[in-house]
Amino acid sequence: MDLNLLISIFTIAGATLGIVAFVQNFLNPFFEHNKIKWKELNEIISLNDFENLVRLYTTHIIPKNSNFKLEELIELIKNDSERLKFKTIFINGYRKRLRNIYYFHKKYIELASVLIGIL
């Protein structure tokens, strides 16, 4: 094997590893911030709470206080709370998903109001 080729391969590998290390150090604060935000979000409402709500809604039996955690989340989304602001580099997919939760909740409440009005 040619010595220049070997040097080029090691140079490319070293440069690539350097870039990866730089990007990792740049992105690490984003990951740490988002971990904290995710923990705060789980304190408001957990995935298990969502699963329980879905089960309750599909059985059409909704206990009086079952929406409390969801209502708190909806209020935070509506007010664009700092507690729900995740950091991203490009498009904020978190914000889009939170808006979708808000939108579907609003539609569900409208539909439930119409159905209650019919009954």
C-alpha positions in Angstrom: 0.0 0.0 0.0 1.2 3.5 -0.9 2.3 5.6 2.1 0.5 8.7 0.8 -2.7 6.7 0.5 -2.3 5.5 4.1 -1.6 9.0 5.4 -4.7 10.3 3.5 -6.9 7.6 5.0 -5.8 8.4 8.5 -6.1 12.2 7.9 -9.7 11.7 6.6 -10.5 9.4 9.6 -9.1 11.9 12.1 -10.9 14.8 10.5 -14.2 12.9 10.5 -13.8 12.0 14.2 -12.9 15.6 15.0 -16.1 16.8 13.3 -18.2 14.2 15.1 -16.7 15.3 18.5 -17.3 19.0 17.7 -21.0 18.3 16.7 -21.5 16.1 19.7 -20.2 18.9 22.0 -22.4 21.4 20.2 -25.6 19.3 20.5 -25.1 18.1 24.1 -26.6 21.2 25.7 -29.7 20.7 23.5 -30.0 17.1 24.7 -29.6 18.1 28.4 -32.2 20.9 28.1 -34.7 18.6 26.4 -34.2 15.8 29.0 -35.1 18.3 31.7 -38.1 19.5 29.7 -39.2 15.9 29.1 -39.0 15.2 32.9 -41.1 18.3 33.6 -43.7 17.2 31.0 -43.9 13.7 32.5 -44.6 15.3 35.9 -47.6 17.1 34.3 -48.9 14.1 32.4 -47.2 10.8 31.7 -47.6 8.4 28.8 -49.5 6.1 31.1 -52.0 8.9 31.8 -52.5 9.3 28.1 -53.1 5.6 27.6 -55.6 5.6 30.5 -57.4 8.6 28.9 -57.6 6.9 25.5 -59.0 3.7 27.2 -61.6 5.8 29.0 -62.6 7.8 25.9 -63.0 4.6 23.8 -65.2 3.0 26.5 -67.3 6.2 26.7 -67.0 6.2 30.4 -65.1 9.3 31.6 -64.9 9.8 35.4 -65.4 13.4 36.5 -61.8 14.3 37.4 -60.0 12.2 34.7 -59.2 15.1 32.5 -57.4 17.2 35.1 -53.9 16.4 34.0 -54.8 16.7 30.3 -56.5 20.1 31.0 -53.3 21.3 32.7 -51.3 20.3 29.7 -53.8 21.9 27.3 -53.6 25.2 29.3 -49.8 25.2 29.1 -49.9 24.6 25.4 -52.5 27.3 24.9 -50.4 29.8 26.9 -47.2 28.7 25.1 -45.6 28.0 28.4 -41.9 28.0 28.9 -42.2 24.6 30.6 -43.0 23.1 27.2 -40.3 24.7 25.1 -37.9 22.2 23.8 -34.7 23.2 21.9 -34.0 22.0 18.4 -31.6 23.1 15.7 -34.0 22.9 12.7 -37.8 22.5 12.7 -39.4 22.3 16.1 -41.3 19.0 15.9 -42.1 19.1 19.6 -44.1 22.3 19.2 -46.0 20.9 16.2 -46.9 17.7 18.2 -48.1 19.8 21.2 -50.2 21.9 18.9 -51.7 18.7 17.5 -52.6 17.6 21.0 -54.3 21.0 21.6 -56.1 20.9 18.2 -57.4 17.3 18.7 -58.5 18.1 22.3 -60.4 21.2 21.1 -62.1 19.1 18.3 -63.0 16.4 20.9 -64.6 18.9 23.2 -66.5 20.5 20.3 -67.8 17.0 19.2 -68.7 16.0 22.8 -70.6 19.3 23.2 -72.6 18.6 20.0 -73.4 15.1 21.1 -74.5 16.2 24.6 -76.7 18.8 22.9 -78.3 16.1 20.8 -79.0 13.9 23.8 
